[in-house]
């Protein structure tokens, strides 16, 4: 195994530039390794050197891709939010929301378990909590765009913006509740209950608004 820094720079030893997709995959793999170490040793006791070694990259590459060790959880948490965006964008007009959520709101079990673990640890880790909250803030305009298309309104319409904020809050609060509940297990019926409760909270927020005078 080569020990040369895996920083993706162009031209070094004839390597082609790293594509955005390759960079995304690399960040996600590092994220998975970092979360595994955080779960085993705790955030405070885990070093950047350990994360880099587990992921098979140099520390230089690690800090090129992530600002802090806490920010290493970002790609894995983004998987969860991206899955929810997919639900909104793919929701057929004829489908009931709860049914669609059960079918479309899915992630690999190992990633789902790790996401729940990160949300759970955010309760006591301010740095991790900050990443979780910032990701939700960034996701809100994406939710607004998807809801606007669904409602036939511009994404910057106040009705859409308010509903996107409410959808965002519902998703965050219910995700926290699922992660912090005793015995949260992706293989249990708790995930189906989570989807059903989410559908219940979102149903009114995704109905067409009454016509304005």
N, C-alpha and C positions, 0 to 999 in steps of 0.2 A: 504494500500500500504506500502510495506517495505521501510524503510529508510536506510537499510544497503547498504554500497558501492557496486555498481554493477561492480566490476572490473574483473570479469571472472577468478579469481584465482582458481587453482585446489585445491581440498581437503578441502576448507573451508565449514563447515556445510555439507560435503558430496557432494558438487556440482561437476559435471563432468567438465573437462576442456572446455573452450569456443572454438568452432571450428573456422576455418578461415572464413567459410561462415557466421557464426553468428557474428563474429567480423566485417565483411564487411557490413552486414545488419545494425548493431548497428551504425557504423560510418556514413552510408548513412542517417539513421534516424536523428542522431544528426546534420548532415549537413543540412538537410531540415529545422530543427527547427532553426538552427543558421541563415540561409539565410532569413527565415521569420522574425526573429528579426532584422537582418541587414536592411532589406527593410523597416521595420516599424520605427526603431529608429536610424538607421545609425550605422556604424561599431564602431565609437569612443564611442558612448553612450551605446553600448551593452557590458555587462560583461560576463565573464565566468560563474559566478554564475547563471545569467539569462538563458544562453544557457543550462547549466546542468539541471536547474529546468524544463525548457520547454521540454527537451528530457527525463526527468524522470531518470536521472543518477546522481551520485555524482560528485562533482568537481574533486575529485581524479581520477575518471574514465575518465572524460573529458580530463584532462591533460595527462592521460596515453595514450589516443588515438590520441591526437592532440598536436602539439608543441605550437601553438599560436591560438588565436581566429580566425585570418584571415585564418589559414590553415583548419578551419572547412569547408570552401567552396570546398575543394579538392574532396571529394567523389562525390558531385553533378556535378561538372565540368567533372569528370572522366566518368560519365554516358554518356555525349555527345561524348567524344572522343572514348569511347568503342563502341558506336553505329556506329561511322564512320569506325572503324576498322572492325566491322561486315560487313559493306557494301563492303569493299575491299575484305574480305575473302570469301564472299558469291556471288560475282559477277560472273554469268555464262558467259562462252565464247560467247554464242549466244545472250546475252542481250545487248541492247544499254545502255550506262552508265546512261544517264538522266532518262530513264525509270526505271532502277534498283534503282537509288537513291530515286526516288519518292516512290517506293514500300518498300524499305528496310531501308532507313534512317529515322527511326521513334523513338519517345520517348513518354512516357506518357505526355499529355498536361501540367499537373501541374509541372512536372520536367522540361520540355522545357521552360516554362514561367520563372521558377526560375533560370535556367541556363542563359537565356538571361538577367535577372535582375542582376545576378552576373557579367557577362561580362560588362554590362552597368556601374555598380558601380566601376568596375576596372579602369575606365577612371580617377576617382578622388581618388582612394584608392591604393596607391603604394603596400601595403602588399597583397591586393587581386590580383593586377596585377601580382605581382611576382609569386603567386601560379599558375595563368593561363599560364604564360610563361614557368614555370618549367614543368608543365604537358605536354605542347606541346613538350618541349625538350625530355622528357622521352618517348613520343609517337612516335618520329621519327624512332627509330630502329624497332618498331612494324610495322610502315607503310612500312619500307624498306623490312621487311620479307614478308609482304603480296604482295608488288609490285614485289619482286624478284620471288616469286612463279608464279605470273601472267605473268611475262615477260620471265620466264624460265632462269633466271640468279641468281647467288648467291646473298644473301642479302648484302654482302660486296663489290659487284661490284660497281665501281665508277658511272656507269650510273644509277644504282638503287639508290645509296646514294644521288646523285644529284636530281633525280626525287622525292625521298621521302622528301627531304628538300623543294622542290618546292611545293609538295602536302601539306605538313605541313603549309607552309606559306600561300598558297591559302585558306586553311581551316580556319586558324586563322584570316586572313584579312577579309574574307567574313563573318565570325561569328561576328567579331567586327562591321562590317558595318551593319549587320542585327540587332544586339543588340542596336546600337547607333542611328539607323534610327528612325524618328518620328513615333509613333504609331505602333512600333513593337509588333505584336500580333500573337501568334501561330495559332489563328483561322482564320486569314486573308490569302489572297493569297500571302503575302510576303514570307511565308515559301516555297511555290512552286517556287517562283522566285529565292529564295536563292538556292534551290536544282538545278534548271536549270542552274544558273550561275556557281555553283560549278561544275556541269557536264561539262559545256563548258570549264572551265579552266583546268579540269583534263583530258579531253579526249586525248589531245596530250601527256600528261605526262604518260599515261598508254598504249600507242601504242608500239608495238615491235620496238626496235631501228634498224636502218639500219645495215647491216652486216659490220663488220670491216674488212679492208683489211688485 
